[in-house]
Amino acid sequence: MNRLPRFCLLTALGFIAPALPALAQPAPTEQPAKVVPPDPAWYADLEALTFVDGETTLPYRLLKPAQMEQGKRYPLILFLHGAGEVGTDNKKQLGNSVGEIIKRASAKGPFFLLAPQSRGWWVGVPWNLDSHVMPEKMTASMAATIKLLAEIEKAYPVDSDRIYVTGLSMGGLGTWDILSRVPDKFAAAVPVCGAADTAQAERIKHIPLWTFHGDNDPVIKTQRSRDMVEALRKAGGHPIYSEVPKVSHAAWTPAYNNFYLYDWLFAQTKARGRL
């Protein structure tokens, strides 16, 4: 079962919808600070690289711990961008959200961050938001990302028990999708304003999850997160769900500015997450 650290449990409860259908939650007592786009110099340590998987070329950025101690292994966060960052320039995926993740997660200690850039959709059947069915076939970008993650894990001192995934919008769909494809890979996940196949709940119920969605999202309906959270709970999972009041699609701003998210995330391990 995924648990919040004791010292932040009471405060964090203001963000969490504890049960369905009582999903509408009061505004958090501490509003996130205004997000300021990070200076481009902030990304100087994010190495620009390319992964080739057959006919698929996947640009990606990799942040490594500034100093790595011999014999020590470090957690890794996989970040999946939204539809607005699709391309091949290996830059657009480094949007404001990546900066917020790096700034806040760095306060908890050194870690790896892997940010691939998809040439198209992370999930097949281009954004079929009216269907709860996961496409049988992975997209080329998703397949390459799974292989890239395995290569990074082999090449660097990554703690295989502390690999996490998060993504927003189209990347939120991608987060749910990759969990279903490789359910034993991740110690925890943070899907933001995404949608999922509720039939996969049994397959991923053991994974600690904290999902965010705006309460009035016109792009990916809020109900999609509600349905998946309900399916996970019925399957015996214990997802945390934060439905952000007075927010439409941009739930990533309050999500990645949530102070407690990173305490919770880095506290999760694969062994701990098993039910």
C-alpha positions as CSV (number, residue, x, y, z in Angstrom):
1,M,0.0,0.0,0.0
2,N,1.3,3.5,-0.9
3,R,1.4,5.7,2.2
4,L,2.2,9.4,2.6
5,P,5.0,10.1,5.1
6,R,3.5,10.7,8.5
7,F,4.8,14.3,8.9
8,C,2.8,15.4,5.8
9,L,-0.3,13.2,6.0
10,L,-2.7,15.6,7.7
11,T,-1.8,18.5,5.4
12,A,-1.9,16.4,2.3
13,L,-5.3,15.1,3.0
14,G,-6.7,18.4,1.8
15,F,-5.6,17.4,-1.7
16,I,-6.9,13.9,-1.7
17,A,-10.3,12.6,-2.7
18,P,-10.6,9.7,-0.2
19,A,-13.6,8.0,-1.7
20,L,-15.9,8.0,-4.7
21,P,-18.3,9.5,-5.6
22,A,-17.4,12.3,-3.2
23,L,-14.8,13.7,-5.6
24,A,-15.1,17.4,-5.3
25,Q,-12.5,18.6,-2.8
26,P,-12.0,22.0,-1.1
27,A,-9.2,24.2,-2.4
28,P,-5.8,23.4,-0.7
29,T,-4.9,25.6,2.1
30,E,-1.5,26.5,0.5
31,Q,-1.9,27.7,-3.1
32,P,1.0,26.9,-5.4
33,A,3.4,29.7,-6.2
34,K,3.1,31.3,-9.6
35,V,5.1,29.3,-12.1
36,V,7.9,31.2,-13.7
37,P,9.4,29.5,-16.8
38,P,12.9,28.5,-15.9
39,D,16.0,30.1,-17.4
40,P,17.3,28.1,-20.4
41,A,20.6,27.7,-18.4
42,W,18.6,25.5,-16.0
43,Y,18.7,22.7,-18.7
44,A,22.5,22.8,-19.2
45,D,22.9,19.5,-17.4
46,L,20.2,17.8,-19.5
47,E,22.3,16.0,-22.1
48,A,20.7,15.8,-25.6
49,L,20.9,12.3,-26.9
50,T,19.2,10.0,-29.5
51,F,18.1,6.4,-29.2
52,V,17.6,4.3,-32.3
53,D,15.2,1.3,-32.3
54,G,15.0,-0.1,-35.8
55,E,13.4,2.5,-38.0
56,T,12.4,4.6,-35.0
57,T,14.6,7.5,-33.8
58,L,13.7,8.8,-30.4
59,P,15.3,12.0,-29.2
60,Y,15.7,12.3,-25.4
61,R,17.2,14.3,-22.7
62,L,18.9,12.8,-19.7
63,L,19.6,14.5,-16.3
64,K,22.2,12.7,-14.2
65,P,23.2,13.2,-10.6
66,A,26.0,15.8,-10.5
67,Q,28.1,13.5,-8.4
68,M,27.6,9.8,-8.2
69,E,29.1,7.9,-5.3
70,Q,30.7,4.6,-6.1
71,G,28.4,1.7,-5.3
72,K,25.3,3.9,-4.8
73,R,22.2,3.7,-7.0
74,Y,19.8,6.5,-7.6
75,P,16.1,6.9,-8.4
76,L,14.9,7.7,-11.9
77,I,11.9,9.7,-13.1
78,L,10.6,9.1,-16.6
79,F,8.7,12.1,-17.9
80,L,6.2,11.8,-20.8
81,H,5.3,15.2,-22.5
82,G,2.0,16.4,-23.9
83,A,0.8,16.7,-27.5
84,G,2.1,20.2,-27.8
85,E,5.7,19.0,-27.4
86,V,5.6,16.4,-30.2
87,G,8.5,16.7,-32.6
88,T,12.2,16.0,-33.2
89,D,14.0,19.1,-32.0
90,N,14.8,17.5,-28.6
91,K,13.9,20.7,-26.9
92,K,10.1,21.2,-26.7
93,Q,9.7,18.4,-24.2
94,L,11.7,20.4,-21.7
95,G,8.8,22.6,-20.9
96,N,8.0,24.4,-17.7
97,S,6.8,21.2,-16.0
98,V,10.2,19.6,-16.4
99,G,11.8,22.6,-14.8
100,E,9.4,22.4,-11.8
101,I,10.0,18.7,-11.4
102,I,13.7,19.2,-11.4
103,K,13.7,22.1,-9.0
104,R,11.4,20.5,-6.5
105,A,12.7,16.9,-6.8
106,S,16.3,18.0,-6.5
107,A,15.6,19.3,-3.0
108,K,15.0,15.6,-2.0
109,G,18.3,14.4,-3.3
110,P,20.1,13.3,-6.5
111,F,18.2,11.4,-9.2
112,F,18.0,10.7,-12.9
113,L,15.4,12.3,-15.1
114,L,14.7,10.8,-18.6
115,A,12.6,12.9,-21.0
116,P,12.1,11.4,-24.4
117,Q,10.4,13.3,-27.2
118,S,7.7,11.5,-29.2
119,R,7.3,12.0,-33.0
120,G,3.6,11.3,-32.6
121,W,1.2,9.8,-30.1
122,W,2.3,7.9,-27.0
123,V,-0.9,5.9,-27.3
124,G,-2.4,4.4,-30.5
125,V,-5.7,5.2,-32.1
126,P,-4.9,8.9,-32.0
127,W,-6.3,10.1,-28.8
128,N,-9.5,8.1,-28.8
129,L,-10.8,9.7,-25.6
130,D,-14.2,8.2,-25.9
131,S,-12.9,4.7,-25.6
132,H,-11.8,3.0,-22.4
133,V,-10.0,0.3,-24.4
134,M,-6.2,0.3,-24.6
135,P,-5.0,-0.3,-28.1
136,E,-3.5,-3.7,-28.6
137,K,-0.4,-2.5,-30.3
138,M,2.1,0.0,-28.8
139,T,3.1,3.0,-30.8
140,A,6.6,3.1,-32.1
141,S,7.5,5.9,-29.7
142,M,6.2,4.0,-26.7
143,A,8.0,0.8,-27.7
144,A,11.3,2.7,-28.1
145,T,10.8,4.5,-24.8
146,I,10.5,1.1,-23.0
147,K,13.6,-0.2,-24.6
148,L,15.5,3.1,-23.9
149,L,14.5,2.9,-20.3
150,A,16.0,-0.6,-20.1
151,E,19.2,0.6,-21.7
152,I,19.5,3.6,-19.3
153,E,19.0,1.2,-16.4
154,K,21.9,-1.0,-17.6
155,A,24.3,1.9,-18.4
156,Y,23.9,3.9,-15.3
157,P,23.6,3.3,-11.5
158,V,19.8,3.4,-11.5
159,D,18.0,2.0,-8.5
160,S,15.7,-0.5,-10.2
161,D,13.4,-0.5,-7.2
162,R,12.8,3.3,-7.5
163,I,11.9,4.0,-11.1
164,Y,8.9,6.3,-11.5
165,V,6.8,7.6,-14.4
166,T,4.8,10.8,-14.8
167,G,3.2,12.5,-17.7
168,L,0.7,15.2,-18.6
169,S,-2.2,15.4,-21.0
170,M,-1.2,13.1,-23.9
171,G,1.7,12.0,-21.6
172,G,-0.9,11.3,-18.9
173,L,-2.5,8.8,-21.3
174,G,1.0,7.5,-22.0
175,T,1.7,7.1,-18.3
176,W,-1.4,4.9,-17.9
177,D,-0.4,3.0,-21.0
178,I,3.2,2.2,-20.1
179,L,2.1,1.0,-16.7
180,S,-0.2,-1.5,-18.4
181,R,2.6,-2.6,-20.8
182,V,5.3,-3.1,-18.2
183,P,3.5,-3.3,-14.8
184,D,6.5,-4.6,-12.9
185,K,8.8,-1.8,-14.0
186,F,7.7,1.1,-11.9
187,A,7.7,1.8,-8.2
188,A,5.1,4.6,-8.5
189,A,3.3,6.8,-11.1
190,V,1.8,10.2,-11.3
191,P,-0.6,10.5,-14.3
192,V,-1.8,14.1,-14.8
193,C,-5.0,14.9,-16.7
194,G,-4.9,11.6,-18.5
195,A,-7.2,8.8,-19.5
196,A,-6.9,5.0,-19.1
197,D,-8.4,1.7,-19.9
198,T,-10.4,0.6,-16.8
199,A,-10.0,-3.0,-17.8
200,Q,-6.3,-2.7,-16.9
201,A,-7.0,-1.9,-13.2
202,E,-6.4,-5.5,-12.0
203,R,-3.1,-5.5,-13.9
204,I,-1.7,-2.4,-12.2
205,K,-3.5,-2.3,-8.9
206,H,-0.3,-3.0,-7.0
207,I,1.4,0.2,-8.2
208,P,1.3,3.3,-5.9
209,L,-0.5,6.0,-7.9
210,W,-1.2,9.7,-7.3
211,T,-3.3,11.1,-10.1
212,F,-4.3,14.7,-10.7
213,H,-7.1,16.2,-12.8
214,G,-8.8,19.5,-13.1
215,D,-12.4,19.5,-12.0
216,N,-13.6,21.1,-15.3
217,D,-11.3,19.7,-18.0
218,P,-12.8,20.1,-21.5
219,V,-9.9,18.4,-23.3
220,I,-9.7,15.1,-21.4
221,K,-12.9,14.7,-19.4
222,T,-12.4,14.6,-15.6
223,Q,-14.6,11.5,-15.6
224,R,-11.8,9.5,-17.2
225,S,-9.6,9.8,-14.1
226,R,-12.6,9.3,-11.8
227,D,-13.5,6.1,-13.6
228,M,-9.9,4.7,-13.4
229,V,-9.6,5.6,-9.8
230,E,-12.9,3.8,-9.0
231,A,-11.8,0.7,-11.0
232,L,-8.5,0.5,-9.2
233,R,-10.2,0.8,-5.8
234,K,-12.7,-1.9,-6.8
235,A,-9.7,-4.1,-7.8
236,G,-8.2,-3.6,-4.4
237,G,-5.7,-0.8,-5.2
238,H,-5.1,2.3,-3.2
239,P,-4.7,5.2,-5.6
240,I,-4.5,8.8,-4.4
241,Y,-6.7,11.1,-6.4
242,S,-6.4,14.9,-6.4
243,E,-9.2,16.7,-8.3
244,V,-8.1,20.3,-8.5
245,P,-10.9,22.8,-8.1
246,K,-11.4,25.6,-10.6
247,V,-8.8,24.1,-13.1
248,S,-9.6,23.1,-16.6
249,H,-6.9,21.2,-18.5
250,A,-3.7,22.6,-17.0
251,A,-3.7,20.4,-13.9
252,W,0.1,19.9,-14.2
253,T,0.8,23.3,-12.7
254,P,-0.7,22.5,-9.2
255,A,0.4,18.9,-9.6
256,Y,4.1,19.5,-10.1
257,N,4.1,22.4,-7.6
258,N,2.7,20.1,-4.9
259,F,5.4,20.1,-2.2
260,Y,4.3,16.8,-0.8
261,L,4.3,15.0,-4.1
262,Y,8.1,14.5,-4.1
263,D,8.3,13.2,-0.5
264,W,5.6,10.7,-1.4
265,L,7.2,9.7,-4.8
266,F,10.7,9.1,-3.5
267,A,9.3,7.1,-0.5
268,Q,7.9,4.5,-2.9
269,T,9.8,1.3,-3.8
270,K,8.6,-1.7,-5.8
271,A,8.9,-4.0,-2.8
272,R,6.8,-1.6,-0.7
273,G,4.2,-1.1,-3.4
274,R,3.2,-4.8,-3.7
275,L,-0.2,-5.7,-2.1
